[in-house]
Amino acid sequence: MGPKCAHLALGVALGYPCISVDIHVHRVTNRWGYVTTKTPEKTMAALEQKLPKTYWVEINRLLVPFGQHICRGRSPRCQTCPLAYMCPQLGVA
């Protein structure tokens, strides 16, 4: 079990303020330009500095499905994304 699962368990089960960053949270937040990092671990550190604590536990629940179905790694669905109008689409060819 890595940091992502540990943080997710602590946040969801115990309400402990943690950010659980997987590849989807990493990709989406970098694609939006909210953070500029190379790894999920660095994304977690950057989000801890930038994101208000009230959203720390919730960010994984919101961005994982978004990253799996809309803001995908390969062939993102920007044409159907409700946030496309404000997304810089960094790294999207």
N, C-alpha and C positions, 0 to 999 in steps of 0.2 A: 504494500500500500504506500503510495507516494504522497507528497504534500497536497495534491489536489483532492484526493479522497479524504485525507485526514482533515483538511480544512472544511470540506463539505460536511463531514460528519459532525465536527465541532460546531459549525454554524447552524446547521439544520436541527440537530438533536439537542444541542445545549444552548443555542442562542448566542454562542460566543462570536464576537465580531471577527470574522475571517473572510478572506477573499479566496475562492476556489477557482483557479485559472487552468483551464484545459486548452487544447488547440483551438477550439471554437471561440472562446473568450479572447484568447491571444490574437487570433486572426481578425475578428470583428473590431476590437478596440484599436488595432493598428491600422486597419483599412479605413476606419473613420478618422484616423489621425489624432485620436484622443491620447494615445501613447505612441512612442516610437521605440520599439524594443525588438530584440532578436530571438528571445526565448520566452516561454510561458513563465518561467521563474522571474525573469526581469520584468515581465508585464505585471506580475503580482506585486512586485516592489513598487513599480511606477504607479499602479492603481491605488496602492495603500497611501501614497503621497498625495494623490489627486482626487480620488473619489470620496465623497462624504461617507462616514462610517455607516450611516443608516442604510446604504445600498450594498454594503460589502457581501452580506449573505445572499441577497437577492440577485446579484448580477449574474451568477452562474445559472440560476433557474431561468432567467430571461434570455440570456445570450446563447446558451447551448442550442436550444431548438431553432433559434433564429439563424445561427451559424450552420446548423445541419440542413435546413430546408430552404433558406433564402440566400444568405451570405456565405455560400459554400466555397470551399477551397478551389475546386475546379468548377468552371462554368457557373459563377454566381448568378443569381436571378435578379439582377439589377432592374430589369424592365418591370418586374412585379413587386419590387421592394417599396413599402410605404415610406421609407426614409431616403429614397434615392435622391430626392430634391435637395437634401442637405448633406449628402455624403460625398466626400472628395474621391471616393473609390480608389484609394491609394493601392497600388500594386495590381489593379485589375487591367488586363490587356484589352 
